[in-house]
Amino acid sequence: MTIDFFGEKLKAVRKSKHLTQLELSKRLDVSKGTVSAYEQGLSYPSLETFVKICRILDTSADYLLSVSDTLPFKMGGLTDEQVESMLQFISLIERANRTIDQ
């Protein structure tokens, strides 16, 4: 099993909940840089922190670990296809921003 997409999924779910990295970091009791590293795939949370992430974001471990592509929540009555398109769009924007920042 690979967790290559953990960071992208974490970022997309965090943003869908209207949380900044700083807000999530405070709720997790970690630094903003730690959340940033999780989202960039540079490091991964401990099991305890991972459970907190799932609870805070109201999402499943299966989704964040790519065991399942089913989101455990509905986003404003969107269809599954619309949610997937939105998450892909967010991911594309973030990749473009990283390219611009470099």
LUMSELUM-248274 format. One record per atom (N, C-alpha, C, O, CB): residue number from 1; residue in three letters; atom name; x, y, z. Coordinates in steps of 0.1 Angstrom, whole numbers, m for minus. Glycine has a CB too. Layout:
REM residues N
<NUM "ALA" "CA" <X Y Z>>
...
END
This chain:
REM residues 102
<1 "MET" "N" <8 m12 0>>
<1 "MET" "CA" <0 0 0>>
<1 "MET" "C" <9 12 0>>
<1 "MET" "O" <19 13 6>>
<1 "MET" "CB" <m10 0 12>>
<2 "THR" "N" <5 22 m7>>
<2 "THR" "CA" <12 35 m8>>
<2 "THR" "C" <4 46 m2>>
<2 "THR" "O" <m8 46 m3>>
<2 "THR" "CB" <17 38 m22>>
<3 "ILE" "N" <10 56 3>>
<3 "ILE" "CA" <3 68 8>>
<3 "ILE" "C" <7 80 1>>
<3 "ILE" "O" <8 91 7>>
<3 "ILE" "CB" <5 69 23>>
<4 "ASP" "N" <10 79 m12>>
<4 "ASP" "CA" <15 90 m20>>
<4 "ASP" "C" <5 101 m20>>
<4 "ASP" "O" <10 113 m22>>
<4 "ASP" "CB" <18 85 m34>>
<5 "PHE" "N" <m7 99 m20>>
<5 "PHE" "CA" <m17 109 m21>>
<5 "PHE" "C" <m22 115 m8>>
<5 "PHE" "O" <m31 123 m7>>
<5 "PHE" "CB" <m29 104 m29>>
<6 "PHE" "N" <m16 110 3>>
<6 "PHE" "CA" <m21 115 17>>
<6 "PHE" "C" <m21 130 18>>
<6 "PHE" "O" <m31 136 22>>
<6 "PHE" "CB" <m12 108 28>>
<7 "GLY" "N" <m10 136 14>>
<7 "GLY" "CA" <m8 150 15>>
<7 "GLY" "C" <m19 158 7>>
<7 "GLY" "O" <m25 168 12>>
<7 "GLY" "CB" <5 155 11>>
<8 "GLU" "N" <m21 154 m5>>
<8 "GLU" "CA" <m30 160 m14>>
<8 "GLU" "C" <m44 159 m8>>
<8 "GLU" "O" <m52 169 m8>>
<8 "GLU" "CB" <m30 155 m28>>
<9 "LYS" "N" <m48 147 m3>>
<9 "LYS" "CA" <m61 145 2>>
<9 "LYS" "C" <m63 153 15>>
<9 "LYS" "O" <m73 158 17>>
<9 "LYS" "CB" <m64 130 4>>
<10 "LEU" "N" <m53 153 23>>
<10 "LEU" "CA" <m53 160 36>>
<10 "LEU" "C" <m56 175 33>>
<10 "LEU" "O" <m64 181 39>>
<10 "LEU" "CB" <m40 159 44>>
<11 "LYS" "N" <m48 181 23>>
<11 "LYS" "CA" <m50 195 20>>
<11 "LYS" "C" <m64 198 15>>
<11 "LYS" "O" <m70 207 19>>
<11 "LYS" "CB" <m39 199 10>>
<12 "ALA" "N" <m69 189 6>>
<12 "ALA" "CA" <m82 191 0>>
<12 "ALA" "C" <m93 191 10>>
<12 "ALA" "O" <m102 199 10>>
<12 "ALA" "CB" <m85 181 m11>>
<13 "VAL" "N" <m92 181 19>>
<13 "VAL" "CA" <m103 180 29>>
<13 "VAL" "C" <m102 192 39>>
<13 "VAL" "O" <m112 197 43>>
<13 "VAL" "CB" <m101 166 37>>
<14 "ARG" "N" <m89 195 43>>
<14 "ARG" "CA" <m87 207 52>>
<14 "ARG" "C" <m94 219 46>>
<14 "ARG" "O" <m101 226 53>>
<14 "ARG" "CB" <m72 209 55>>
<15 "LYS" "N" <m91 222 33>>
<15 "LYS" "CA" <m97 233 27>>
<15 "LYS" "C" <m112 233 25>>
<15 "LYS" "O" <m119 243 26>>
<15 "LYS" "CB" <m90 235 13>>
<16 "SER" "N" <m117 221 23>>
<16 "SER" "CA" <m132 219 22>>
<16 "SER" "C" <m138 222 35>>
<16 "SER" "O" <m150 226 35>>
<16 "SER" "CB" <m135 205 17>>
<17 "LYS" "N" <m131 221 46>>
<17 "LYS" "CA" <m136 224 59>>
<17 "LYS" "C" <m133 239 63>>
<17 "LYS" "O" <m136 243 74>>
<17 "LYS" "CB" <m130 215 70>>
<18 "HIS" "N" <m128 246 54>>
<18 "HIS" "CA" <m124 260 56>>
<18 "HIS" "C" <m115 263 67>>
<18 "HIS" "O" <m116 272 75>>
<18 "HIS" "CB" <m137 268 58>>
<19 "LEU" "N" <m105 254 68>>
<19 "LEU" "CA" <m95 255 79>>
<19 "LEU" "C" <m81 259 72>>
<19 "LEU" "O" <m78 254 61>>
<19 "LEU" "CB" <m93 242 87>>
<20 "THR" "N" <m74 268 78>>
<20 "THR" "CA" <m61 271 74>>
<20 "THR" "C" <m51 261 80>>
<20 "THR" "O" <m55 253 89>>
<20 "THR" "CB" <m56 286 78>>
<21 "GLN" "N" <m39 260 75>>
<21 "GLN" "CA" <m29 252 81>>
<21 "GLN" "C" <m27 255 95>>
<21 "GLN" "O" <m25 247 104>>
<21 "GLN" "CB" <m16 252 73>>
<22 "LEU" "N" <m27 268 98>>
<22 "LEU" "CA" <m24 273 112>>
<22 "LEU" "C" <m36 268 121>>
<22 "LEU" "O" <m33 264 132>>
<22 "LEU" "CB" <m23 288 112>>
<23 "GLU" "N" <m48 270 116>>
<23 "GLU" "CA" <m59 265 125>>
<23 "GLU" "C" <m59 250 127>>
<23 "GLU" "O" <m61 246 139>>
<23 "GLU" "CB" <m73 269 118>>
<24 "LEU" "N" <m56 243 117>>
<24 "LEU" "CA" <m55 228 119>>
<24 "LEU" "C" <m43 225 128>>
<24 "LEU" "O" <m44 216 137>>
<24 "LEU" "CB" <m53 221 106>>
<25 "SER" "N" <m32 232 127>>
<25 "SER" "CA" <m20 229 135>>
<25 "SER" "C" <m23 232 150>>
<25 "SER" "O" <m19 224 159>>
<25 "SER" "CB" <m8 237 131>>
<26 "LYS" "N" <m31 242 153>>
<26 "LYS" "CA" <m34 245 166>>
<26 "LYS" "C" <m43 235 172>>
<26 "LYS" "O" <m42 231 184>>
<26 "LYS" "CB" <m41 259 167>>
<27 "ARG" "N" <m53 230 164>>
<27 "ARG" "CA" <m62 219 169>>
<27 "ARG" "C" <m55 206 171>>
<27 "ARG" "O" <m58 198 180>>
<27 "ARG" "CB" <m73 218 160>>
<28 "LEU" "N" <m44 204 164>>
<28 "LEU" "CA" <m36 192 165>>
<28 "LEU" "C" <m25 193 175>>
<28 "LEU" "O" <m19 183 179>>
<28 "LEU" "CB" <m30 188 152>>
<29 "ASP" "N" <m22 205 179>>
<29 "ASP" "CA" <m11 208 189>>
<29 "ASP" "C" <2 205 182>>
<29 "ASP" "O" <11 199 189>>
<29 "ASP" "CB" <m13 200 202>>
<30 "VAL" "N" <4 209 170>>
<30 "VAL" "CA" <16 208 162>>
<30 "VAL" "C" <19 221 156>>
<30 "VAL" "O" <10 230 156>>
<30 "VAL" "CB" <16 196 152>>
<31 "SER" "N" <31 223 150>>
<31 "SER" "CA" <34 235 143>>
<31 "SER" "C" <27 236 129>>
<31 "SER" "O" <24 226 124>>
<31 "SER" "CB" <49 237 142>>
<32 "LYS" "N" <26 248 124>>
<32 "LYS" "CA" <21 250 111>>
<32 "LYS" "C" <30 243 101>>
<32 "LYS" "O" <25 238 91>>
<32 "LYS" "CB" <19 265 108>>
<33 "GLY" "N" <43 244 103>>
<33 "GLY" "CA" <53 237 94>>
<33 "GLY" "C" <51 222 94>>
<33 "GLY" "O" <53 216 84>>
<33 "GLY" "CB" <67 241 99>>
<34 "THR" "N" <46 217 105>>
<34 "THR" "CA" <44 202 105>>
<34 "THR" "C" <32 199 96>>
<34 "THR" "O" <33 189 89>>
<34 "THR" "CB" <41 197 120>>
<35 "VAL" "N" <21 206 97>>
<35 "VAL" "CA" <10 204 88>>
<35 "VAL" "C" <14 206 74>>
<35 "VAL" "O" <10 198 65>>
<35 "VAL" "CB" <m2 214 92>>
<36 "SER" "N" <22 216 71>>
<36 "SER" "CA" <27 219 57>>
<36 "SER" "C" <35 207 52>>
<36 "SER" "O" <34 202 41>>
<36 "SER" "CB" <36 231 57>>
<37 "ALA" "N" <43 201 61>>
<37 "ALA" "CA" <52 189 57>>
<37 "ALA" "C" <43 177 54>>
<37 "ALA" "O" <46 170 45>>
<37 "ALA" "CB" <62 186 68>>
<38 "TYR" "N" <32 176 62>>
<38 "TYR" "CA" <23 165 59>>
<38 "TYR" "C" <17 166 46>>
<38 "TYR" "O" <16 157 38>>
<38 "TYR" "CB" <11 164 70>>
<39 "GLU" "N" <12 179 42>>
<39 "GLU" "CA" <6 181 30>>
<39 "GLU" "C" <15 180 18>>
<39 "GLU" "O" <11 177 7>>
<39 "GLU" "CB" <m1 195 30>>
<40 "GLN" "N" <28 183 20>>
<40 "GLN" "CA" <38 182 9>>
<40 "GLN" "C" <43 167 8>>
<40 "GLN" "O" <51 165 m1>>
<40 "GLN" "CB" <49 191 12>>
<41 "GLY" "N" <39 159 17>>
<41 "GLY" "CA" <44 145 17>>
<41 "GLY" "C" <59 144 22>>
<41 "GLY" "O" <65 134 19>>
<41 "GLY" "CB" <43 140 3>>
<42 "LEU" "N" <63 154 29>>
<42 "LEU" "CA" <77 153 35>>
<42 "LEU" "C" <78 145 48>>
<42 "LEU" "O" <88 140 51>>
<42 "LEU" "CB" <82 168 37>>
<43 "SER" "N" <67 145 55>>
<43 "SER" "CA" <66 137 67>>
<43 "SER" "C" <51 132 69>>
<43 "SER" "O" <42 137 62>>
<43 "SER" "CB" <71 144 79>>
<44 "TYR" "N" <50 123 78>>
<44 "TYR" "CA" <36 118 81>>
<44 "TYR" "C" <34 118 96>>
<44 "TYR" "O" <43 117 104>>
<44 "TYR" "CB" <35 103 75>>
<45 "PRO" "N" <21 120 99>>
<45 "PRO" "CA" <18 121 113>>
<45 "PRO" "C" <19 108 121>>
<45 "PRO" "O" <19 97 115>>
<45 "PRO" "CB" <3 126 115>>
<46 "SER" "N" <21 109 134>>
<46 "SER" "CA" <20 97 142>>
<46 "SER" "C" <6 91 142>>
<46 "SER" "O" <m3 98 137>>
<46 "SER" "CB" <25 100 157>>
<47 "LEU" "N" <5 79 146>>
<47 "LEU" "CA" <m9 73 146>>
<47 "LEU" "C" <m18 81 155>>
<47 "LEU" "O" <m30 83 151>>
<47 "LEU" "CB" <m8 59 152>>
<48 "GLU" "N" <m14 86 166>>
<48 "GLU" "CA" <m22 94 175>>
<48 "GLU" "C" <m27 107 168>>
<48 "GLU" "O" <m38 111 168>>
<48 "GLU" "CB" <m15 98 188>>
<49 "THR" "N" <m17 114 161>>
<49 "THR" "CA" <m21 126 154>>
<49 "THR" "C" <m30 123 142>>
<49 "THR" "O" <m39 131 139>>
<49 "THR" "CB" <m8 133 149>>
<50 "PHE" "N" <m27 112 135>>
<50 "PHE" "CA" <m35 108 124>>
<50 "PHE" "C" <m50 106 128>>
<50 "PHE" "O" <m59 110 121>>
<50 "PHE" "CB" <m30 95 118>>
<51 "VAL" "N" <m52 100 139>>
<51 "VAL" "CA" <m66 98 145>>
<51 "VAL" "C" <m72 112 147>>
<51 "VAL" "O" <m84 114 145>>
<51 "VAL" "CB" <m66 89 157>>
<52 "LYS" "N" <m64 121 153>>
<52 "LYS" "CA" <m69 134 156>>
<52 "LYS" "C" <m73 141 143>>
<52 "LYS" "O" <m84 148 142>>
<52 "LYS" "CB" <m59 143 163>>
<53 "ILE" "N" <m65 140 132>>
<53 "ILE" "CA" <m68 146 119>>
<53 "ILE" "C" <m81 141 114>>
<53 "ILE" "O" <m90 149 110>>
<53 "ILE" "CB" <m57 143 109>>
<54 "CYS" "N" <m83 128 115>>
<54 "CYS" "CA" <m96 122 110>>
<54 "CYS" "C" <m108 127 118>>
<54 "CYS" "O" <m118 130 112>>
<54 "CYS" "CB" <m96 107 111>>
<55 "ARG" "N" <m106 129 131>>
<55 "ARG" "CA" <m117 134 139>>
<55 "ARG" "C" <m120 149 136>>
<55 "ARG" "O" <m132 153 134>>
<55 "ARG" "CB" <m114 132 154>>
<56 "ILE" "N" <m109 157 136>>
<56 "ILE" "CA" <m111 171 134>>
<56 "ILE" "C" <m117 174 120>>
<56 "ILE" "O" <m126 182 119>>
<56 "ILE" "CB" <m98 178 135>>
<57 "LEU" "N" <m113 167 110>>
<57 "LEU" "CA" <m117 169 96>>
<57 "LEU" "C" <m130 161 93>>
<57 "LEU" "O" <m136 162 82>>
<57 "LEU" "CB" <m107 166 86>>
<58 "ASP" "N" <m134 153 102>>
<58 "ASP" "CA" <m146 144 100>>
<58 "ASP" "C" <m145 137 87>>
<58 "ASP" "O" <m154 137 79>>
<58 "ASP" "CB" <m159 153 100>>
<59 "THR" "N" <m134 130 86>>
<59 "THR" "CA" <m131 122 74>>
<59 "THR" "C" <m126 108 79>>
<59 "THR" "O" <m122 106 90>>
<59 "THR" "CB" <m122 129 64>>
<60 "SER" "N" <m126 99 69>>
<60 "SER" "CA" <m121 85 73>>
<60 "SER" "C" <m107 83 70>>
<60 "SER" "O" <m101 89 61>>
<60 "SER" "CB" <m130 75 65>>
<61 "ALA" "N" <m101 75 78>>
<61 "ALA" "CA" <m87 71 76>>
<61 "ALA" "C" <m85 64 62>>
<61 "ALA" "O" <m76 66 55>>
<61 "ALA" "CB" <m82 61 87>>
<62 "ASP" "N" <m95 56 58>>
<62 "ASP" "CA" <m95 50 45>>
<62 "ASP" "C" <m94 60 34>>
<62 "ASP" "O" <m87 58 24>>
<62 "ASP" "CB" <m108 41 43>>
<63 "TYR" "N" <m101 71 35>>
<63 "TYR" "CA" <m100 81 24>>
<63 "TYR" "C" <m87 87 24>>
<63 "TYR" "O" <m81 89 13>>
<63 "TYR" "CB" <m111 92 26>>
<64 "LEU" "N" <m82 92 35>>
<64 "LEU" "CA" <m69 98 36>>
<64 "LEU" "C" <m57 89 31>>
<64 "LEU" "O" <m47 94 26>>
<64 "LEU" "CB" <m66 104 49>>
<65 "LEU" "N" <m59 76 34>>
<65 "LEU" "CA" <m48 67 30>>
<65 "LEU" "C" <m50 60 16>>
<65 "LEU" "O" <m43 52 12>>
<65 "LEU" "CB" <m47 56 40>>
<66 "SER" "N" <m60 65 9>>
<66 "SER" "CA" <m64 60 m4>>
<66 "SER" "C" <m68 46 m5>>
<66 "SER" "O" <m67 39 m15>>
<66 "SER" "CB" <m52 62 m13>>
<67 "VAL" "N" <m73 41 7>>
<67 "VAL" "CA" <m79 27 7>>
<67 "VAL" "C" <m92 28 0>>
<67 "VAL" "O" <m96 19 m7>>
<67 "VAL" "CB" <m80 22 21>>
<68 "SER" "N" <m99 40 1>>
<68 "SER" "CA" <m112 42 m5>>
<68 "SER" "C" <m112 56 m11>>
<68 "SER" "O" <m105 65 m5>>
<68 "SER" "CB" <m123 40 5>>
<69 "ASP" "N" <m118 58 m22>>
<69 "ASP" "CA" <m120 71 m28>>
<69 "ASP" "C" <m133 78 m24>>
<69 "ASP" "O" <m136 88 m30>>
<69 "ASP" "CB" <m118 71 m43>>
<70 "THR" "N" <m140 71 m15>>
<70 "THR" "CA" <m153 77 m11>>
<70 "THR" "C" <m152 86 0>>
<70 "THR" "O" <m146 83 11>>
<70 "THR" "CB" <m163 65 m7>>
<71 "LEU" "N" <m156 99 m2>>
<71 "LEU" "CA" <m156 109 8>>
<71 "LEU" "C" <m167 106 18>>
<71 "LEU" "O" <m178 102 14>>
<71 "LEU" "CB" <m158 123 2>>
<72 "PRO" "N" <m164 106 31>>
<72 "PRO" "CA" <m174 103 41>>
<72 "PRO" "C" <m183 114 45>>
<72 "PRO" "O" <m190 114 55>>
<72 "PRO" "CB" <m167 98 53>>
<73 "PHE" "N" <m184 125 36>>
<73 "PHE" "CA" <m193 136 39>>
<73 "PHE" "C" <m197 142 26>>
<73 "PHE" "O" <m191 140 16>>
<73 "PHE" "CB" <m185 147 48>>
<74 "LYS" "N" <m208 149 26>>
<74 "LYS" "CA" <m214 155 15>>
<74 "LYS" "C" <m210 170 15>>
<74 "LYS" "O" <m211 176 26>>
<74 "LYS" "CB" <m229 153 13>>
<75 "MET" "N" <m206 175 4>>
<75 "MET" "CA" <m202 189 3>>
<75 "MET" "C" <m213 197 m4>>
<75 "MET" "O" <m212 198 m16>>
<75 "MET" "CB" <m188 191 m3>>
<76 "GLY" "N" <m222 203 3>>
<76 "GLY" "CA" <m231 212 m3>>
<76 "GLY" "C" <m240 206 m13>>
<76 "GLY" "O" <m245 213 m22>>
<76 "GLY" "CB" <m224 224 m9>>
<77 "GLY" "N" <m243 193 m12>>
<77 "GLY" "CA" <m253 187 m21>>
<77 "GLY" "C" <m247 184 m35>>
<77 "GLY" "O" <m254 181 m44>>
<77 "GLY" "CB" <m265 195 m23>>
<78 "LEU" "N" <m233 184 m36>>
<78 "LEU" "CA" <m227 181 m49>>
<78 "LEU" "C" <m227 166 m51>>
<78 "LEU" "O" <m228 158 m42>>
<78 "LEU" "CB" <m212 186 m48>>
<79 "THR" "N" <m227 163 m64>>
<79 "THR" "CA" <m227 149 m68>>
<79 "THR" "C" <m212 144 m66>>
<79 "THR" "O" <m203 152 m64>>
<79 "THR" "CB" <m231 147 m83>>
<80 "ASP" "N" <m210 131 m66>>
<80 "ASP" "CA" <m197 125 m64>>
<80 "ASP" "C" <m188 130 m75>>
<80 "ASP" "O" <m176 133 m73>>
<80 "ASP" "CB" <m198 110 m65>>
<81 "GLU" "N" <m193 132 m87>>
<81 "GLU" "CA" <m185 136 m99>>
<81 "GLU" "C" <m180 151 m97>>
<81 "GLU" "O" <m169 155 m99>>
<81 "GLU" "CB" <m192 135 m112>>
<82 "GLN" "N" <m190 159 m91>>
<82 "GLN" "CA" <m186 173 m89>>
<82 "GLN" "C" <m176 175 m78>>
<82 "GLN" "O" <m167 183 m78>>
<82 "GLN" "CB" <m199 181 m85>>
<83 "VAL" "N" <m177 166 m67>>
<83 "VAL" "CA" <m168 167 m56>>
<83 "VAL" "C" <m154 163 m61>>
<83 "VAL" "O" <m144 169 m58>>
<83 "VAL" "CB" <m172 157 m45>>
<84 "GLU" "N" <m153 152 m69>>
<84 "GLU" "CA" <m141 148 m75>>
<84 "GLU" "C" <m134 158 m84>>
<84 "GLU" "O" <m122 161 m83>>
<84 "GLU" "CB" <m142 135 m83>>
<85 "SER" "N" <m142 165 m92>>
<85 "SER" "CA" <m137 176 m100>>
<85 "SER" "C" <m132 187 m92>>
<85 "SER" "O" <m122 193 m95>>
<85 "SER" "CB" <m148 181 m110>>
<86 "MET" "N" <m139 190 m81>>
<86 "MET" "CA" <m135 201 m72>>
<86 "MET" "C" <m122 198 m66>>
<86 "MET" "O" <m113 206 m65>>
<86 "MET" "CB" <m146 204 m62>>
<87 "LEU" "N" <m120 186 m61>>
<87 "LEU" "CA" <m108 182 m54>>
<87 "LEU" "C" <m96 181 m64>>
<87 "LEU" "O" <m85 185 m61>>
<87 "LEU" "CB" <m109 168 m48>>
<88 "GLN" "N" <m99 177 m76>>
<88 "GLN" "CA" <m88 177 m87>>
<88 "GLN" "C" <m84 192 m90>>
<88 "GLN" "O" <m73 195 m92>>
<88 "GLN" "CB" <m93 170 m99>>
<89 "PHE" "N" <m94 200 m91>>
<89 "PHE" "CA" <m91 214 m94>>
<89 "PHE" "C" <m83 221 m83>>
<89 "PHE" "O" <m73 228 m86>>
<89 "PHE" "CB" <m105 222 m95>>
<90 "ILE" "N" <m86 218 m70>>
<90 "ILE" "CA" <m78 223 m59>>
<90 "ILE" "C" <m64 218 m60>>
<90 "ILE" "O" <m55 226 m58>>
<90 "ILE" "CB" <m85 219 m45>>
<91 "SER" "N" <m63 205 m63>>
<91 "SER" "CA" <m49 200 m64>>
<91 "SER" "C" <m41 206 m75>>
<91 "SER" "O" <m29 209 m74>>
<91 "SER" "CB" <m50 185 m67>>
<92 "LEU" "N" <m48 209 m87>>
<92 "LEU" "CA" <m41 216 m98>>
<92 "LEU" "C" <m36 230 m94>>
<92 "LEU" "O" <m25 234 m97>>
<92 "LEU" "CB" <m50 216 m110>>
<93 "ILE" "N" <m45 237 m87>>
<93 "ILE" "CA" <m41 250 m83>>
<93 "ILE" "C" <m29 250 m73>>
<93 "ILE" "O" <m20 258 m75>>
<93 "ILE" "CB" <m53 257 m76>>
<94 "GLU" "N" <m30 241 m64>>
<94 "GLU" "CA" <m19 240 m55>>
<94 "GLU" "C" <m6 236 m62>>
<94 "GLU" "O" <5 242 m58>>
<94 "GLU" "CB" <m22 229 m44>>
<95 "ARG" "N" <m6 227 m71>>
<95 "ARG" "CA" <6 224 m79>>
<95 "ARG" "C" <11 236 m87>>
<95 "ARG" "O" <23 239 m87>>
<95 "ARG" "CB" <3 212 m89>>
<96 "ALA" "N" <2 244 m93>>
<96 "ALA" "CA" <6 256 m100>>
<96 "ALA" "C" <12 266 m90>>
<96 "ALA" "O" <22 272 m94>>
<96 "ALA" "CB" <m6 262 m107>>
<97 "ASN" "N" <6 267 m79>>
<97 "ASN" "CA" <12 277 m69>>
<97 "ASN" "C" <26 273 m65>>
<97 "ASN" "O" <35 281 m63>>
<97 "ASN" "CB" <3 278 m57>>
<98 "ARG" "N" <28 260 m63>>
<98 "ARG" "CA" <42 255 m59>>
<98 "ARG" "C" <52 258 m70>>
<98 "ARG" "O" <63 261 m68>>
<98 "ARG" "CB" <42 240 m56>>
<99 "THR" "N" <47 256 m83>>
<99 "THR" "CA" <56 259 m94>>
<99 "THR" "C" <59 273 m95>>
<99 "THR" "O" <71 277 m97>>
<99 "THR" "CB" <49 254 m107>>
<100 "ILE" "N" <50 282 m93>>
<100 "ILE" "CA" <52 296 m93>>
<100 "ILE" "C" <61 301 m81>>
<100 "ILE" "O" <70 309 m83>>
<100 "ILE" "CB" <38 304 m92>>
<101 "ASP" "N" <59 295 m70>>
<101 "ASP" "CA" <68 298 m58>>
<101 "ASP" "C" <82 294 m60>>
<101 "ASP" "O" <91 299 m53>>
<101 "ASP" "CB" <62 292 m46>>
<102 "GLN" "N" <85 284 m68>>
<102 "GLN" "CA" <98 279 m70>>
<102 "GLN" "C" <105 288 m80>>
<102 "GLN" "O" <117 285 m83>>
<102 "GLN" "CB" <99 265 m74>>
END
